[in-house]
Amino acid sequence: MDLMRSRRAVAALGAAGLAATTIAGATLTGTAVADEHEPPFTAELVARGALSSPERTVITAKIHLQPGGYVDWHRHPGKTTGIVTGGGAFTILDRGCGAHRYASGEAFHPPRQTHTARNFSDAPVTLVLTYEVRGEAPTIFASPEVDDTLDAACGLEE
């Protein structure tokens, strides 16, 4: 799978949302890494439900980041809360390259602006995230051009 095609697959995940993609029971996979054997992240739907307010959905997903794994630059259009439930620590980098590290047992609110998640540790990391969104898309991925620019600005490689 070439890089552009794999990024489009992840962008489709963001556009369709975790719930829409996993209703049939599928497990989501992030963009392919160089060897294409180990994706940088996987996501699985834990629960999905409608709120009483119009067009609001709550989606809970489990995200797995292998050592060296990442989630490309993205943002969440609604309230998002996460907890590191297992493994090593992971880091969220914001657009200004500010790094925020979270270890097992720690809860966090990712920034509303564009950010990336990286597992710089030697252990797999598991996160549970709950999103409250209007519609069905809990994640909106940056374009490949913006992703590349932000990676370069923060000295990140994929």
C-alpha distance (Angstrom), angle and dihedral (degrees) to the residues before:
residue distance angle dihedral
M1 . . .
D2 3.80 . .
L3 3.80 121.4 .
M4 3.82 96.2 -108.2
R5 3.80 92.5 49.6
S6 3.82 92.1 47.1
R7 3.82 91.5 49.3
R8 3.80 89.9 50.8
A9 3.80 88.2 53.5
V10 3.80 90.4 54.3
A11 3.81 91.1 44.2
A12 3.79 87.9 53.7
L13 3.79 88.1 53.5
G14 3.78 89.3 55.1
A15 3.77 93.8 45.1
A16 3.79 95.7 46.2
G17 3.79 94.7 37.2
L18 3.77 129.9 -137.3
A19 3.79 94.1 -82.5
A20 3.77 96.8 50.9
T21 3.78 92.2 48.8
T22 3.80 97.3 44.1
I23 3.80 101.7 42.9
A24 3.80 88.1 98.8
G25 3.82 88.9 52.8
A26 3.80 97.4 -101.8
T27 3.78 121.4 150.8
L28 3.79 115.1 -130.6
T29 3.77 123.8 -129.4
G30 3.78 129.6 -162.4
T31 3.77 128.1 -133.3
A32 3.77 117.8 -51.1
V33 3.79 120.0 -101.7
A34 3.79 123.2 -135.7
D35 3.80 95.7 -80.4
E36 3.83 91.4 42.0
H37 3.82 90.4 -143.7
E38 3.78 99.9 97.1
P39 3.83 118.1 39.7
P40 3.81 115.0 -143.9
F41 3.81 91.0 -121.0
T42 3.77 143.2 -0.3
A43 3.79 127.2 -156.1
E44 3.76 131.2 -162.3
L45 3.77 130.1 -171.1
V46 3.81 113.5 -114.0
A47 3.81 99.8 175.3
R48 3.79 142.1 -19.3
G49 3.77 130.1 -166.0
A50 3.80 142.2 162.1
L51 3.79 121.4 -116.4
S52 3.77 121.9 -138.8
S53 3.80 90.7 -112.4
P54 3.81 111.6 87.6
E55 3.78 118.4 -86.0
R56 3.82 94.6 -4.9
T57 3.78 119.0 136.2
V58 3.81 130.8 -175.6
I59 3.79 113.9 -149.6
T60 3.80 125.3 -176.7
A61 3.79 118.6 -166.2
K62 3.78 137.1 174.7
I63 3.81 114.3 -134.3
H64 3.80 122.2 -162.5
L65 3.82 119.6 -160.4
Q66 3.79 117.3 -172.0
P67 3.83 118.6 -150.6
G68 3.79 105.0 -69.5
G69 3.81 89.8 16.1
Y70 3.77 123.6 137.8
V71 3.77 146.5 177.6
D72 3.81 111.1 -130.7
W73 3.82 119.9 -117.2
H74 3.80 109.1 -62.2
R75 3.78 144.4 141.0
H76 3.78 136.3 -140.4
P77 3.82 116.5 -127.2
G78 3.80 93.7 -152.5
K79 3.77 142.5 32.7
T80 3.81 111.0 -51.1
T81 3.79 128.9 -172.7
G82 3.78 125.3 -178.5
I83 3.78 140.6 -178.6
V84 3.78 129.4 -164.1
T85 3.80 102.4 -126.9
G86 3.77 101.8 177.6
G87 3.75 149.8 -0.1
G88 3.76 128.4 22.6
A89 3.77 130.1 -26.1
F90 3.79 129.0 -72.6
T91 3.78 133.1 -158.4
I92 3.79 132.4 -135.8
L93 3.79 114.7 -154.4
D94 3.79 119.5 -162.3
R95 3.81 127.3 -150.7
G96 3.80 90.7 -87.1
C97 3.83 89.6 54.5
G98 3.81 91.7 -109.8
A99 3.80 107.9 156.4
H100 3.80 124.2 -142.3
R101 3.83 115.3 -173.7
Y102 3.81 122.8 -156.9
A103 3.81 126.6 -171.4
S104 3.80 132.9 -162.1
G105 3.81 111.4 -59.6
E106 3.81 94.8 22.3
A107 3.81 121.8 120.7
F108 3.80 123.8 -149.7
H109 3.80 146.1 175.7
P110 3.81 109.7 -136.5
P111 3.79 114.4 -137.1
R112 3.81 116.8 -90.3
Q113 3.80 90.3 -131.7
T114 3.79 123.4 75.6
H115 3.81 113.6 -62.3
T116 3.79 141.8 154.9
A117 3.81 132.0 -134.0
R118 3.81 119.2 -140.1
N119 3.78 134.2 -178.1
F120 3.79 103.9 -146.3
S121 3.83 91.3 164.2
D122 3.80 128.5 96.4
A123 3.81 93.0 -120.1
P124 3.81 132.1 71.4
V125 3.80 113.4 -102.3
T126 3.80 127.7 -146.6
L127 3.80 121.7 -160.1
V128 3.79 130.2 -175.5
L129 3.80 112.4 -152.2
T130 3.78 128.8 -172.6
Y131 3.79 117.6 -160.9
E132 3.80 127.8 -167.7
V133 3.77 107.8 -161.8
R134 3.77 142.8 160.5
G135 3.78 105.1 -115.9
E136 3.79 122.0 -6.4
A137 3.84 108.6 -58.7
P138 3.82 115.2 96.0
T139 3.81 93.9 171.7
I140 3.81 133.3 42.7
F141 3.80 114.5 -168.1
A142 3.80 123.6 -146.0
S143 3.78 118.5 -114.8
P144 3.81 115.5 -92.7
E145 3.82 89.4 -107.3
V146 3.82 92.9 53.7
D147 3.81 90.3 43.5
D148 3.81 91.5 53.3
T149 3.82 92.4 46.0
L150 3.81 93.2 50.4
D151 3.83 92.2 44.6
A152 3.81 89.5 52.9
A153 3.82 93.5 45.9
C154 3.83 90.9 52.1
G155 3.81 95.4 40.2
L156 3.82 93.8 -115.4
E157 3.79 127.8 151.7
E158 3.79 129.9 -159.9
